[in-house]
Amino acid sequence: MHLQPSLGHAEAYLNVHLSRAGRRPSGHESGPFVTVSRESGASGSTFARALATRLDRDLPGETPWTVFDRNLVETMLQSEHLSPRLARFLPEDHVSEIDASIGELLGLHPSIWNLIQQTNELMRQIARTGYAILVGRGANCATDGIGGGLHVRLVAPAVVRSERTAAEMGLTPEGAVHYNLRVEAARRNYVRSVFATDIDRASAYDLLINVATVDPDLAVDLAVRTLLNRVGVPTVA
């Protein structure tokens, strides 16, 4: 299985696929690509890695399918020749206006809004190039209107998600609940601030999967079959 979230995979993807401008030739079709939105504790990264492995088999490209998750901002900063330390100003939430303003006034970093827009543009370039899975950061909104994509959202009851978070992060049940609430609020604020929409809007997704009741392998299979159908590749019953 590919260690998909690594920055090395992202760098290799960009080196093979994207020029500095990051555009495909005129008339070239976009995609295929997948965006994954997830509630905290819904195992979005695990799903994305498993999906990449399946797509490598069922819809292979020039290079392995690449997951852009926590590595996305670092990849954007590297492509723009900016300091990786700026990543701390770009969590999946709107940055404190006070912190951002002070940094900009002192010349510590470029406009936070500009960095966010550069990240969104990188997501669009990746979507047009294809063979990538974009996790979080409102990727479905950033790539809205680009053909060849599948937009997935993973959800589960709060109690299930808190149990998973507690097990994965070694937190107490109460700590896991608090963590998930904080992360969910941050993601909701980010999408609202950047895209002026609600992260929970069901019509923004092609598949809404309850990972508490749908087996992980079946969830991956649903996504693969839906994407194959979308790009016109026959599937075996």
Salt bridges, closest charged atoms under 4 A:
GLU39 OE1 - ARG161 NE 3.15
ASP56 OD2 - HIS2 NE2 2.69
ASP58 OD2 - ARG54 NH2 3.04
ASP58 OD1 - ARG57 NE 2.66
GLU80 OE1 - ARG20 NH2 3.70
GLU92 OE2 - ARG38 NH1 3.10
ASP93 OD1 - HIS94 ND1 3.11
GLU121 OE2 - ARG23 NH2 3.14
GLU121 OE1 - ARG124 NE 3.12
GLU121 OE2 - ARG128 NH1 3.71
GLU184 OE2 - ARG187 NH1 3.95
GLU184 OE1 - ARG188 NH2 3.79
ASP200 OD1 - ARG153 NH2 3.00
ASP200 OD2 - ARG188 NH2 2.94
ASP206 OD2 - ARG230 NH1 2.94
ASP221 OD1 - ARG54 NH2 3.34
ASP221 OD2 - ARG225 NE 3.04
